[in-house]
Amino acid sequence: MSSLANPNRATRLLREVRYLDAEPLARESIEAEKLADSLVALEEWKKAEQALTKAMQIQERLNSDFRGTKQDSVPRYEQLSRKLEGIRSGQYKLKIVRLSNQADALQVKGETLEAAYMYEEVARMQRKLNEQYPESPDASSELVSDFERKSQTSQSYDIGLAIEADNTRLKKLLGLRRTYEAAEVIVDLRHSIQRLREVFPRSSLNNPELELKIRYLNLIQGDLAYVQDRMYDLLLPIPEVSDWQMMRMETSQALYSLIMGTNPSRNIGDLSPVDSVSWKDAKTFCQRLSWIMGCEVRLPTEEEYRLALGRLRYLVLEDYAWGAGDGKTAPQAVASKKAMGNGFHDLLGNVSEWLESVNRYETEKADHIGGHVQDRMDVIFTVPMRSMPRVGRNRLTGFRAVIKISTDSNV
């Protein structure tokens, strides 16, 4: 039987013939694209553009004259079109890269104003590239923003250095309890930070955390001396630990409210220990207190807590710890029972106390220690350690802080 009597075979033969006709053209287009790539590497832009244009023209012919064959590919044509746009923008892109590198070098040398002007020019060139070659892989609005950010960072470099120096001075003044001078620096810092944010909003030197700190200190500056005096009165050395000192009693609701401006406790009473605070709440308290004190503040580690606690042998715990045997269901006023041998109150019972979380991931639970007012005395004697999510709260958990005392007298 002839092939004409078999339509399927005739169609297959026709496709094979069209494939054979199209294949040399497809190879020629691929070779032209490869040539364009090699010319781009040599930065011979005109020749590269000619070679890629040829590859596109051949692919366009394949798409129109050999539709349905394997060589017909609209996606490849679109890819070549984007590539051609990239070649046309490539020369411009190289100028941008070179100028950006020069600006970086000026910034490193400390010639910040010259660097700023150059970054502005680079941003202008990148915007022009984006407008003329929107389909180019080199088009990027993010790069424009990045160059503008670098320009504003360079322009604001001097004011940024001044803010950093004032912040260092502020910390030392507070660490030395020179709160009157510190208050003056706080005002200067607030104005400088505000100017930096308003004049150079994209500068990398804008520091939201520092701005938050200065805003807070500005609000509380009238109470700086009072808070410091109160805290130093609460501190005791931790046996066998240098530099760090611990609050001799649990954080009261009055103190917590003064620092945080709120009181989450469910067992209300100014002299009662703050309760219903999460580990993260306690850490925020420590951070704010560190701003006021001008030195490091954190929660105690387990080792520091146990060193402060000392030995329990021969102690009548009922004299030192609030527990279930006292018939109370809510925490009692801080330091209303005897201090233990090292001078610390309420390390056991009353409220269980959050500990610093050492070598743990943020997603892991945090520990609290010492038992609480509803624990039996035999349980409290074991110095129970419990865990809770870092955002967890209950009415029988509070905390106290440890502070690193500054010994540097230079400002």
C-alpha positions in Angstrom: 0.0 0.0 0.0 1.4 3.5 -1.0 2.0 6.1 1.6 -0.8 8.2 0.1 -3.2 5.5 1.2 -2.0 6.0 4.8 -2.8 9.5 5.9 -1.1 9.1 9.3 2.2 8.0 7.7 2.0 10.8 5.2 1.5 13.4 8.0 4.4 12.0 10.0 6.7 12.1 6.9 5.7 15.7 6.3 6.6 16.7 9.9 9.9 15.0 9.5 10.6 16.9 6.3 9.7 20.2 8.0 11.9 19.3 11.0 14.8 18.7 8.7 14.2 22.0 7.0 13.9 23.9 10.3 16.8 22.2 12.2 19.7 24.1 10.4 17.9 27.4 11.1 17.5 26.5 14.7 21.2 25.6 15.0 22.1 28.9 13.3 20.0 30.8 15.8 21.6 29.0 18.8 25.1 29.7 17.4 24.3 33.3 16.9 23.1 33.5 20.6 26.3 31.8 21.8 28.3 34.3 19.7 26.4 37.2 21.3 27.2 35.8 24.8 30.9 35.6 24.1 30.9 39.2 22.7 29.1 40.4 25.8 31.9 38.9 27.9 34.4 40.9 25.7 32.2 44.0 26.1 31.8 44.3 22.3 28.3 45.5 22.6 27.5 46.5 19.0 28.6 43.1 17.6 26.8 41.3 20.4 23.6 43.3 19.6 24.0 42.3 15.9 24.5 38.6 16.7 21.5 38.5 19.1 19.3 40.4 16.6 20.2 37.7 14.0 19.3 34.9 16.5 15.9 36.6 17.1 15.1 37.1 13.4 15.8 33.4 12.7 13.7 32.4 15.7 10.9 34.7 14.5 11.0 32.9 11.1 10.9 29.5 12.8 7.8 30.6 14.7 6.0 31.8 11.6 7.1 29.4 8.9 7.6 26.2 10.9 4.8 26.4 13.4 4.1 23.1 15.2 7.7 21.9 14.9 10.1 21.4 17.8 12.0 24.5 16.7 8.9 26.7 17.0 9.3 28.4 20.4 7.6 31.7 21.4 9.2 31.5 25.0 12.7 31.4 23.4 11.9 34.4 21.3 10.7 36.3 24.4 13.9 35.2 26.2 16.0 36.5 23.4 14.1 39.8 23.4 14.9 40.3 27.1 18.5 39.4 26.5 18.7 41.9 23.7 17.3 44.6 26.1 20.0 43.6 28.5 22.7 44.0 25.9 21.4 47.4 25.0 21.4 48.4 28.6 24.7 46.6 29.5 27.0 49.5 28.5 25.0 51.8 30.7 25.0 49.3 33.5 28.8 49.1 33.4 29.0 52.9 33.9 26.7 52.6 36.8 28.7 49.8 38.4 32.0 51.7 37.9 30.6 54.9 39.3 29.1 53.1 42.3 32.5 51.5 43.0 34.1 54.9 42.9 31.6 56.2 45.4 32.2 53.2 47.7 35.9 54.0 47.6 35.3 57.6 48.5 33.1 56.5 51.4 35.8 54.2 52.8 38.4 57.1 52.5 36.0 59.3 54.6 35.2 61.7 51.7 31.5 61.4 52.5 30.1 64.4 50.8 31.9 63.6 47.5 30.6 60.0 47.9 27.0 61.3 48.5 27.0 63.4 45.3 28.3 60.4 43.3 25.6 58.1 44.8 23.0 60.6 43.7 24.3 60.5 40.2 24.3 56.7 40.2 20.7 56.7 41.4 19.8 59.1 38.5 21.5 56.9 36.0 19.8 53.8 37.3 16.4 55.5 37.0 17.2 56.4 33.4 18.1 52.8 32.7 14.8 51.7 34.2 12.9 54.0 32.0 14.6 53.3 28.8 15.0 49.5 29.2 12.1 48.4 31.5 12.4 44.7 30.3 16.2 44.6 30.9 17.4 42.3 33.8 19.4 45.3 34.9 16.3 47.4 35.5 15.7 47.6 39.3 13.7 50.1 41.4 15.4 48.5 44.4 18.8 49.6 43.2 17.6 53.2 42.9 16.4 53.0 46.5 19.7 51.5 47.6 21.8 54.2 45.9 19.5 56.9 47.4 20.0 55.3 50.8 23.7 55.3 50.4 23.7 58.9 49.4 21.7 60.0 52.4 23.9 57.8 54.7 27.0 59.6 53.3 25.4 63.0 53.7 24.4 62.3 57.3 27.7 60.7 58.3 28.9 63.6 60.5 25.6 63.9 62.4 25.6 60.1 62.8 29.0 60.3 64.4 27.9 63.0 66.7 24.8 61.0 67.8 27.0 58.0 68.5 29.5 60.0 70.6 26.6 61.6 72.6 25.0 58.2 73.2 28.3 56.9 74.5 28.7 59.9 76.8 25.1 59.6 78.0 25.7 56.0 79.0 28.8 56.9 81.0 27.2 59.8 82.7 24.3 57.6 83.8 26.7 54.9 84.9 28.4 57.5 87.1 25.0 58.8 88.4 25.5 62.2 87.0 21.9 62.5 86.0 21.6 66.2 85.7 24.3 66.3 83.0 22.8 63.2 81.4 19.4 65.0 81.1 21.1 67.7 79.0 22.6 65.1 76.7 19.2 63.4 76.3 17.7 66.7 75.1 20.5 67.2 72.6 20.2 63.6 71.4 16.5 63.9 70.9 16.9 66.9 68.7 19.8 65.3 66.7 17.9 62.1 66.1 14.8 64.0 65.1 16.8 66.0 62.6 18.5 63.0 61.2 15.2 61.2 60.6 13.5 64.3 59.1 16.3 65.5 56.8 17.7 62.1 55.9 14.8 59.6 56.2 16.6 56.9 54.1 19.9 57.1 55.9 21.1 53.8 57.3 22.2 55.8 60.4 18.6 56.1 61.5 18.4 53.8 64.5 14.9 53.0 65.6 16.1 51.3 68.8 18.2 54.2 69.8 15.3 56.6 69.0 13.1 54.5 71.3 15.6 54.6 74.1 16.0 58.4 73.9 12.3 59.0 73.7 11.8 56.9 76.8 14.6 58.6 78.7 13.3 62.0 77.7 9.9 61.1 79.2 11.4 59.8 82.5 14.4 62.2 82.8 12.8 63.9 85.8 12.9 60.6 87.7 16.3 59.4 86.7 18.0 60.3 90.0 15.1 58.9 92.0 15.1 55.5 90.1 18.9 55.2 90.3 19.0 55.9 94.0 16.2 53.4 94.6 18.0 50.7 92.6 21.4 51.2 94.2 19.7 50.9 97.6 18.2 47.5 96.4 21.4 46.0 95.2 23.6 43.5 97.0 26.8 41.7 95.9 26.4 38.1 94.7 28.9 35.9 96.5 31.8 34.7 94.3 30.6 37.0 91.4 32.5 40.1 90.6 30.9 43.2 89.0 27.4 42.0 89.0 25.0 42.7 91.8 21.4 41.5 92.4 18.3 43.1 93.8 17.9 42.0 97.4 14.1 41.6 96.9 11.7 40.8 94.1 10.6 43.5 91.8 7.7 45.3 93.4 4.6 46.4 91.5 5.5 50.0 92.4 8.9 49.7 90.8 7.6 47.9 87.8 4.9 50.5 87.2 7.5 53.3 87.5 9.7 51.8 84.8 7.1 50.3 82.5 4.1 52.7 83.0 1.8 49.7 83.5 1.0 47.0 86.1 -0.1 43.6 84.7 -0.5 42.1 88.2 -3.7 40.3 89.3 -2.7 40.4 93.0 -2.7 44.2 93.3 -0.5 46.0 95.8 2.4 48.5 95.4 4.6 46.5 97.8 3.6 43.1 96.5 5.9 41.5 93.9 4.8 42.1 90.3 3.1 39.1 88.9 1.6 37.9 85.6 4.7 39.1 83.7 6.1 37.0 80.9 9.8 36.4 80.5 9.7 38.9 77.6 8.1 41.5 79.8 10.8 41.0 82.4 13.5 41.4 79.7 11.9 44.6 78.5 12.0 45.9 82.0 15.7 45.0 82.2 16.3 46.8 78.9 14.6 50.0 80.1 16.3 49.8 83.4 19.7 49.5 81.7 19.0 52.7 79.8 18.3 54.5 83.1 21.3 53.0 84.9 23.8 53.3 82.0 25.0 49.8 82.5 24.0 46.2 81.7 20.9 44.9 83.3 19.5 41.4 82.9 17.8 38.5 84.7 19.9 36.3 87.0 21.4 33.1 85.7 20.6 29.9 87.6 24.2 29.9 89.0 23.9 33.5 90.2 20.6 32.7 91.8 21.9 29.6 93.7 25.0 31.5 94.8 22.8 34.3 96.3 20.6 31.6 97.9 23.4 29.9 99.7 22.9 26.8 101.8 19.5 25.8 103.1 20.6 23.3 105.7 19.6 24.0 109.2 17.3 26.9 108.1 13.7 27.1 109.3 12.3 27.9 105.8 9.0 29.1 107.3 10.9 32.2 108.6 12.2 33.1 105.1 9.8 31.9 102.5 6.0 32.4 101.9 4.5 29.0 101.2 1.3 27.0 101.4 1.8 26.5 105.2 1.2 30.3 105.7 -2.4 29.9 104.6 -2.0 32.6 101.9 -3.1 32.0 98.3 -1.7 35.3 96.9 1.9 36.6 97.0 2.7 38.8 100.0 4.6 42.1 100.3 8.2 41.8 99.2 10.8 41.5 102.0 8.1 40.9 104.6 10.0 37.8 105.9 13.5 37.5 107.1 16.5 37.9 104.7 18.5 34.8 104.1 22.2 34.6 105.1 23.5 36.6 102.1 21.0 39.4 102.7 18.4 38.5 100.0 14.7 38.3 100.6 12.1 35.9 99.0 14.5 33.9 96.9 12.2 31.0 97.9 8.4 31.1 97.9 6.1 34.1 97.3 6.5 34.2 93.5 8.6 32.0 91.3 11.3 34.1 89.5 12.3 34.2 85.9 15.9 33.3 85.0 18.1 34.5 82.2 17.8 32.1 79.3 21.3 31.0 78.4 22.2 29.1 75.2 18.6 28.6 74.1 16.7 29.4 71.0 14.1 32.1 71.1 11.4 29.5 70.5 12.3 27.5 73.5 10.7 27.8 76.9 12.3 29.9 79.7 12.9 28.7 83.3 11.6 30.2 86.6 12.9 29.1 89.9 12.3 29.1 93.7 8.7 28.0 94.1 5.7 30.2 95.1 3.2 31.0 97.9 1.0 28.0 97.0 3.8 25.4 97.1 4.3 23.2 100.2 7.5 23.9 102.2 8.9 20.5 101.3 8.6 21.4 97.6 10.1 24.9 98.1 13.1 23.2 99.9 14.0 21.4 96.7 14.3 24.8 94.9 11.9 23.9 92.2 12.7 24.8 88.6 9.8 25.2 86.2 9.5 26.2 82.5 6.9 28.2 80.6 6.7 29.8 77.1 8.5 33.1 77.0 5.2 35.0 76.5 3.4 32.9 79.1 2.1 34.6 82.3 0.6 33.5 85.6 -0.2 35.2 88.9 2.5 33.3 90.8 5.5 34.3 88.6 7.7 37.4 88.9 11.4 38.3 88.8 14.3 40.4 90.0 17.2 41.8 88.1 21.0 41.8 88.2 23.1 44.9 87.3 26.7 45.2 86.2 28.2 48.0 88.2 30.3 50.4 86.2 33.8 51.2 87.5 34.8 53.5 84.6 35.0 57.1 86.0 36.0 58.7 82.6 33.4 60.6 80.5 
